[in-house]
Amino acid sequence: MSAIHVRGLTVRYRGACAPAVDGMDLTVERGEVFGLLGPSGAGKSTVHRVLTRRIRRFGGTVDVLGAPVGRGRDRDFFERIGVAFELPARLPALTAREDLSAFAALHRGPTEDPGELLELLDLAEAADRSTAGFSKGMLVRLNLARALVNRPELLLADEPTGGLDPVRADRVREVLRDRARQGATVFVTTHDMRTAESVCDRIALVVDGRVRAVDTPRRLRLAHRSPGVVVEFRRNGRLERRELPLDGLAEPLGIPGARVETVHSREATLDDVFARVTGRRMGREP
Ligand code: ADP
């Protein structure tokens, strides 16, 4: 049985001329990290709202963890899922630790230790501070900690790396992958290519409320690549650039008979340069 099974999902907001989600089909298998990738306004958050029962009026059928989401107020549902919102609410009267403990207390089943979760998300130092002074990035990570506190079998995260610096975004990506490794299903909506690429087993490309393609990031890239490499080289002091076909590269690379699928050069990223020059990663919160 799939974790999420969506057929013909259509959502139209009151007063809108076009549907926000327009006949969408999705199947997410248990244990996979599945990403909905698309630009702003594509309908990703609307799908997230349907899957988390915040929108009840929709067309089509939507099953989550084996049951239709449209009906009833099944408390067990919220025991089994974890929800990370795009725009997290803040409870300024509480410290981060109190906030997480309050969320943990809402659940009947086993919960994570708040201190350990805060540590995992790089918030240990801020654990006993009021969340009133938290930056957007800190709130996004606290929000993910809230979603993980009940050890959900299905995590639904809307833009989990939104507003994070590169190091914190990487940490969140690792946490998401770890959850899947531990057996959870992870459903992510994002407009961040890097999150889609490095976290997701499969992604659906969404535009205007419709799925245009679904596959692994690698297969999508290979299917739509321009089959060549661009080489930049210096000759007689001048920088030149040439496009070479991938076919025929195997021999000079010393792997005759192979079919070269991709070639990557390993120049440093700006992030690497920053770390080497300054001795620090770009991970400091203001
Ligand atoms: P995404 O998450 O991909 O940015 P959304 O699901 O938020 O996209 O939005 C999809 C479309 O629905 C957009 O055109 C947006 O303007 C519209 N929309 C989103 N929320 C509402 C709402 N509460 N009322 C009316 N229209 C909305």
Residues whose N, C-alpha, C, O or C-beta is under 5 A from the ligand:
A	BS01	ADP	Y13 A20 P39 S40 G41 A42 G43 K44 S45 T46
